[in-house]
Amino acid sequence: MKIRKATEKDVKGIAHVHISSWQSTYAGILPHHYLASLNIETRMKNWQRNLKMLHNATFVAENSNGEIIGFASGGPEQTKDPHIQGEVYAIYFLKTYQRRGLGRQMVKSIIDELMKMGHKNLIIWALKDNPSCGFYEALGGHIIAEKTVKMAGIELIEVGYGWDDIQDILVHL
Ligand SMILES: CC(C)(COP(=O)(O)OP(=O)(O)OC[C@H]1O[C@@H](n2cnc3c(N)ncnc32)[C@H](O)[C@@H]1OP(=O)(O)O)[C@@H](O)C(=O)NCCC(=O)NCCS
């Protein structure tokens, strides 16, 4: 397993992981018809745009065959909250590669990059019903914010896990 910075050539692999992981993670949370309709072309276009954002960083994890099996992205906090600087926007692995310690390794890469960008604290948003919230708790995150979001026509609660000092996450990796 190798973690490296993403390039434009990775757009298809990232979009595939994004859709597959959404389908397995959000089954029972988001409507089936919505998850089944997720479209690789649309996701690829989104990722083509994301990878061009100058202040963002995206990493991919590759298996020994060079296939992308996970990714993470982060950068400046997106709502311009005056108290929060850095944000991990997304972290997703294919189901078969979850719970093998790869998430911790991926977080290390993205946090190192956010620290290089000068971000001193951190937030990560997750759907409250996502079982992966346990991951952020294992990394020492505490819920510091909550909001309602509309996805696929339904209202869902998102919780924001915060770290006052971004370096605090490193001791859990
Ligand atoms: C969340 C995710 C990135 C974590 O990566 P991972 O490689 O599975 O996590 P790790 O193996 O590094 O886990 C580290 C620790 O976090 C905790 N943890 C991870 N996933 C958990 C879960 N689903 N429930 C409870 N605790 C969890 C555990 O304490 C784990 O240590 P352990 O396996 O020794 O008990 C990955 O599981 C994933 O892609 N999940 C689906 C997509 C998703 O929900 N992404 C986040 C959207 S906000």
The ligand as an SDF file (V2000), in Angstrom:
LIG
                    3D

 48 50  0  0  0  0  0  0  0  0999 V2000
  -13.5800    6.1430    8.0890 C   0  0  0  0  0  0  0  0  0  0  0  0
  -12.4120    5.4620    7.3990 C   0  0  0  0  0  0  0  0  0  0  0  0
  -11.7150    6.4470    6.4650 C   0  0  0  0  0  0  0  0  0  0  0  0
  -11.4140    5.0310    8.4850 C   0  0  0  0  0  0  0  0  0  0  0  0
  -10.3440    4.3680    7.8610 O   0  0  0  0  0  0  0  0  0  0  0  0
   -9.9580    2.8730    8.3180 P   0  0  0  0  0  0  0  0  0  0  0  0
   -8.7610    2.4740    7.5690 O   0  0  0  0  0  0  0  0  0  0  0  0
  -11.1650    2.0200    8.2050 O   0  0  0  0  0  0  0  0  0  0  0  0
   -9.6500    3.1090    9.8540 O   0  0  0  0  0  0  0  0  0  0  0  0
   -8.4420    2.4880   10.7230 P   0  0  0  0  0  0  0  0  0  0  0  0
   -8.3450    1.0310   10.4420 O   0  0  0  0  0  0  0  0  0  0  0  0
   -7.2250    3.3170   10.5170 O   0  0  0  0  0  0  0  0  0  0  0  0
   -9.0730    2.6910   12.1680 O   0  0  0  0  0  0  0  0  0  0  0  0
   -8.4630    3.3640   13.2150 C   0  0  0  0  0  0  0  0  0  0  0  0
   -9.3630    3.2880   14.4180 C   0  0  0  0  0  0  0  0  0  0  0  0
  -10.5330    4.0960   14.2260 O   0  0  0  0  0  0  0  0  0  0  0  0
  -11.6610    3.4500   14.8530 C   0  0  0  0  0  0  0  0  0  0  0  0
  -12.6510    3.1530   13.8110 N   0  0  0  0  0  0  0  0  0  0  0  0
  -12.4530    3.0930   12.4680 C   0  0  0  0  0  0  0  0  0  0  0  0
  -13.6050    2.8370   11.8250 N   0  0  0  0  0  0  0  0  0  0  0  0
  -14.5420    2.7190   12.7790 C   0  0  0  0  0  0  0  0  0  0  0  0
  -15.9320    2.4430   12.7510 C   0  0  0  0  0  0  0  0  0  0  0  0
  -16.5970    2.2250   11.6080 N   0  0  0  0  0  0  0  0  0  0  0  0
  -16.5930    2.3780   13.9270 N   0  0  0  0  0  0  0  0  0  0  0  0
  -15.9500    2.5730   15.0910 C   0  0  0  0  0  0  0  0  0  0  0  0
  -14.6140    2.8410   15.1810 N   0  0  0  0  0  0  0  0  0  0  0  0
  -13.9400    2.9180   14.0500 C   0  0  0  0  0  0  0  0  0  0  0  0
  -11.1450    2.2160   15.5260 C   0  0  0  0  0  0  0  0  0  0  0  0
  -10.7840    2.5330   16.8470 O   0  0  0  0  0  0  0  0  0  0  0  0
   -9.9160    1.9030   14.7100 C   0  0  0  0  0  0  0  0  0  0  0  0
   -8.9700    1.1760   15.3960 O   0  0  0  0  0  0  0  0  0  0  0  0
   -9.1360   -0.4430   15.5000 P   0  0  0  0  0  0  0  0  0  0  0  0
   -9.5250   -0.9540   14.1390 O   0  0  0  0  0  0  0  0  0  0  0  0
   -7.7690   -0.8500   15.9360 O   0  0  0  0  0  0  0  0  0  0  0  0
  -10.2060   -0.6720   16.5010 O   0  0  0  0  0  0  0  0  0  0  0  0
  -12.8560    4.2040    6.5740 C   0  0  0  0  0  0  0  0  0  0  0  0
  -13.3840    3.2440    7.4720 O   0  0  0  0  0  0  0  0  0  0  0  0
  -13.9010    4.5040    5.5260 C   0  0  0  0  0  0  0  0  0  0  0  0
  -13.5540    4.7760    4.3780 O   0  0  0  0  0  0  0  0  0  0  0  0
  -15.1900    4.4250    5.9310 N   0  0  0  0  0  0  0  0  0  0  0  0
  -16.2690    4.6260    4.9850 C   0  0  0  0  0  0  0  0  0  0  0  0
  -16.3320    6.0360    4.4630 C   0  0  0  0  0  0  0  0  0  0  0  0
  -16.5450    7.0860    5.5280 C   0  0  0  0  0  0  0  0  0  0  0  0
  -17.4140    6.9560    6.3690 O   0  0  0  0  0  0  0  0  0  0  0  0
  -15.7470    8.1340    5.4600 N   0  0  0  0  0  0  0  0  0  0  0  0
  -15.8620    9.2450    6.3680 C   0  0  0  0  0  0  0  0  0  0  0  0
  -16.9050   10.1730    5.8850 C   0  0  0  0  0  0  0  0  0  0  0  0
  -17.0970   11.5310    7.0010 S   0  0  0  0  0  0  0  0  0  0  0  0
  1  2  1  0
  2  3  1  0
  2  4  1  0
  2 36  1  0
  4  5  1  0
  5  6  1  0
  6  7  2  0
  6  8  1  0
  6  9  1  0
  9 10  1  0
 10 11  2  0
 10 12  1  0
 10 13  1  0
 13 14  1  0
 14 15  1  0
 15 16  1  0
 15 30  1  0
 16 17  1  0
 17 18  1  0
 17 28  1  0
 18 19  1  0
 18 27  1  0
 19 20  2  0
 20 21  1  0
 21 22  1  0
 21 27  2  0
 22 23  1  0
 22 24  2  0
 24 25  1  0
 25 26  2  0
 26 27  1  0
 28 29  1  0
 28 30  1  0
 30 31  1  0
 31 32  1  0
 32 33  2  0
 32 34  1  0
 32 35  1  0
 36 37  1  0
 36 38  1  0
 38 39  2  0
 38 40  1  0
 40 41  1  0
 41 42  1  0
 42 43  1  0
 43 44  2  0
 43 45  1  0
 45 46  1  0
 46 47  1  0
 47 48  1  0
M  END
$$$$
